Amino acid sequence: MGEKVEIVWLEVFREVARQGSFTAAAESLRYTQSAVSRQIAALESDTGSALFDRVPRGVLLTDEGRCLLEHAEAVLGRLDTARRDLTALRDVDAGRLRIGAFATAEAELVPRAMATFHERHPNVALSLAEGLTSGLISQLHQGELDVGLLSVPPGRSLGTGGLELTHLLDDPILVALPREHRLARRRTLRLAELSAEPWIAGWRNPEDTLLGTGLPRGFEPQVHFVVPEWTAKLGLVAAGLGVTLVPGLAAGTARADILIKRLHPDDTRARAVYAATPARTSQPPAVRRFLGILTDAVAALHAGLARRVPGSSTRVPGSSTRIRDS
C-alpha cells in the first residue's frame, strides 16, 4: 500500500461495503455517485488491489476487499475513539489535572477550589502535591504539575522563567493569641506590644518562616518554642504558652479556642500568592476552568476572613492578573 491513502477513501470504502452499492453509499454520504466511484478507484490504484466485483445489482467485496475492510474498520474505529477523547478533553470531561500548593494554601483555598472543580467535572482525575514554592516551580518546569500555587514573600522574586503567573491575592499576616490574652479585646495590634511575648515558630532560624518574611526588619521576636507542625503551634497558643503568626489563607480553619488578630499595616507585609502554569500558546481547558474556579474561591475566602477577623484586609485583584515571566 502506498503512503497517500486518505481517511475519506477508507470511510467511502467502508460505506460502499456496508451498502453493497455505489449509488446507495453516495446517498448515505451525500456525495455524487461519480465522487464515490473516483475515490474507490483512487483507493484501488493506491493499494494495487481490486476491492469490489461489479455485479448487476451493485458490488461485492473481493478477497482483497475483505482483507482491507478489517484494517479500515480498525483504523476508523481508532480515529473515532480519538475524536471522542479529544472532545472530552475540550469539554473537560476526561483527562487529569495535577495541582501543587504550599501548605497554607491547602488549608482552605485549594480544597474548596478542587471540590468545586470535581463537582463540575467529575470525570477529570485530580491530584494534589504539597511543597515549598521553589520545589513547585521545579515540578512545573519538569512537567510534573499542571498548576502550582506559589507564595512570594515581600521583597523577594521568583525564578519563574517559562511560567505564566496569575496573581490571586496578597495574603495578610495575622497573629494568634490565647483567648485570655491581655490584648484579647483589641482589634488591631502593634508589634511593640508583643515584643516581650513568648513566640512560637516553625524553625529555630526564622529567616525563611513567616517570622522572617512577614515582619519588618529590626523586630526580633523571643522564640520560646519551635514546632514545624501547624496544629502544634496553635495548640501551644490555645494553652497560653505563646503567640504565633497566621497567614490569612489559614485563618478560616484556625481552632475556635484561640483569637486571630490583625497587625497594624506598618508592622507587617502581605505575601503575594500566584497560580503558575507552564507558558503555552494556549492553556489546556481543564487548567483554564480551574484558574477561574480558584479566582472565585479567593473572593469567597476573603469574605470569610473578614467575618473571622474584623477589619482584616486580603487584597484580591478586581480580575486576576496574568503575567508571562520569560
Residue pairs with C-beta under 8 A, 6 or more apart in sequence:
1 46
1 47
1 48
2 46
2 47
4 46
5 43
5 46
5 47
7 75
7 76
7 79
8 39
9 39
9 40
9 42
9 43
9 46
10 43
10 72
10 75
10 76
11 29
11 76
12 25
12 29
12 31
12 36
12 39
12 40
12 43
13 39
13 40
13 43
13 51
13 65
13 68
13 69
13 72
14 69
14 72
14 73
14 76
15 25
15 28
15 29
16 22
16 25
16 36
16 40
16 52
16 59
17 61
17 65
17 69
18 25
19 25
19 28
19 58
20 58
20 59
20 60
21 57
21 58
21 59
22 33
22 36
22 37
22 40
22 58
22 59
23 33
23 58
24 58
25 31
25 36
26 32
26 33
26 35
26 36
29 36
40 51
40 52
43 51
44 50
44 51
47 64
47 68
49 62
49 64
49 65
49 68
50 62
50 64
50 65
51 61
51 62
51 64
51 65
51 68
52 59
52 60
52 61
52 62
52 65
53 59
53 60
53 61
53 62
61 69
85 94
87 93
88 94
88 95
88 123
89 95
89 284
89 285
89 286
90 285
91 285
92 120
92 121
92 124
92 285
92 286
92 289
93 121
93 123
93 124
94 123
94 124
95 124
95 125
95 284
95 286
96 124
96 125
96 126
96 127
96 146
96 286
97 117
97 124
97 125
97 126
97 127
97 146
97 147
97 286
97 287
97 290
98 127
98 129
98 144
98 145
98 146
98 147
99 110
99 114
99 126
99 127
99 128
99 129
99 145
99 146
99 147
99 148
99 149
99 290
100 128
100 129
100 130
100 131
100 136
100 139
100 140
100 145
100 147
100 148
100 149
101 110
101 128
101 129
101 130
101 131
101 136
101 148
101 149
102 130
102 131
102 132
102 133
102 136
102 149
102 150
102 151
103 130
103 230
104 151
104 230
104 247
104 249
104 250
105 149
105 151
105 249
105 273
106 128
106 130
107 230
107 249
107 250
107 252
107 253
108 249
108 250
108 252
108 253
108 301
108 304
109 149
109 249
109 294
109 297
109 298
109 301
110 128
110 149
112 297
112 300
112 301
113 290
113 293
113 294
113 296
113 297
114 126
114 128
116 293
116 296
116 297
117 124
117 126
117 289
117 290
117 293
118 124
118 126
120 289
120 293
121 286
121 289
124 286
129 136
129 139
129 144
129 145
131 139
133 150
133 151
133 152
133 158
136 145
136 148
136 149
136 150
136 276
137 148
137 150
137 158
137 159
137 160
137 163
137 276
139 145
139 148
140 148
140 163
140 276
140 277
140 278
141 162
141 163
141 278
143 278
146 277
146 278
146 284
146 286
146 287
147 275
147 276
147 277
147 287
147 290
147 291
148 275
148 276
148 277
149 168
149 273
149 274
149 275
149 276
150 158
150 160
150 165
150 273
150 274
150 275
150 276
151 171
151 271
151 272
151 273
152 158
152 271
152 272
152 273
152 274
153 213
153 214
153 269
153 271
154 213
154 214
154 269
154 270
154 271
155 269
156 213
158 325
160 276
160 325
161 325
161 326
162 278
162 279
162 325
162 326
163 276
163 277
163 278
163 279
163 325
164 276
164 277
164 278
164 279
164 280
164 283
164 322
164 323
164 324
164 325
165 274
165 275
165 276
165 322
165 323
165 324
165 325
166 274
166 275
166 276
166 277
166 291
166 294
166 295
166 320
166 321
166 322
166 323
167 272
167 273
167 274
167 317
167 320
167 321
167 322
167 323
168 273
168 274
168 275
168 294
168 295
168 298
168 316
168 317
168 320
169 272
169 273
169 298
169 302
169 314
169 315
169 316
169 317
170 270
170 271
170 272
170 273
170 314
170 315
171 247
171 248
171 249
171 270
171 271
171 272
171 273
171 314
172 247
172 248
172 262
172 268
172 270
172 312
172 313
172 314
173 210
173 214
173 215
173 245
173 246
173 247
173 248
173 263
173 268
173 269
173 270
173 271
174 245
174 246
174 247
174 248
174 251
174 260
174 261
174 262
174 263
174 309
174 312
175 189
175 194
175 243
175 244
175 245
175 246
175 260
175 261
175 262
175 263
176 233
176 234
176 237
176 243
176 244
176 245
176 246
176 254
176 258
176 259
176 260
176 261
177 183
177 184
177 237
177 243
177 258
177 259
177 260
177 261
178 184
178 237
178 238
178 239
178 240
178 243
178 258
178 259
179 238
179 257
179 258
179 259
180 240
181 240
181 243
181 259
183 189
183 193
183 261
184 259
186 261
187 261
187 262
187 310
187 311
188 261
188 262
188 263
188 264
188 311
189 261
189 262
189 263
189 264
190 263
190 264
190 267
191 215
191 216
191 219
191 263
191 264
191 267
191 268
194 221
194 243
195 219
195 221
195 222
196 222
197 221
197 222
197 242
197 243
198 222
198 224
198 225
198 241
198 242
198 243
199 211
199 221
199 222
199 223
199 224
199 225
199 242
199 243
199 244
200 223
200 224
200 225
200 226
200 227
200 233
200 236
200 237
200 241
200 242
200 243
200 244
201 209
201 211
201 221
201 223
201 225
201 226
201 244
202 209
202 210
202 226
202 227
202 228
202 233
203 209
203 226
203 228
204 223
204 226
205 212
206 212
206 221
206 223
210 245
210 247
211 221
211 223
211 245
213 269
213 271
214 245
214 268
214 269
214 271
215 221
215 245
215 267
215 268
215 269
216 266
216 267
216 268
216 269
219 267
224 241
224 242
225 236
225 241
225 242
227 233
227 236
230 250
233 244
234 244
234 254
234 255
234 258
236 242
236 244
237 243
237 244
237 258
238 255
238 257
238 258
246 254
246 260
247 271
248 270
248 305
248 309
248 312
248 314
249 273
249 301
251 260
251 305
251 308
251 309
251 312
252 301
252 304
252 305
252 308
254 260
254 308
260 308
260 309
261 309
262 309
262 311
262 312
262 313
270 314
270 315
275 291
275 294
275 320
277 283
277 287
277 291
279 324
279 325
279 326
283 291
291 320
295 319
295 320
298 316
299 316
301 314
302 314
302 316
305 312
305 314
306 312
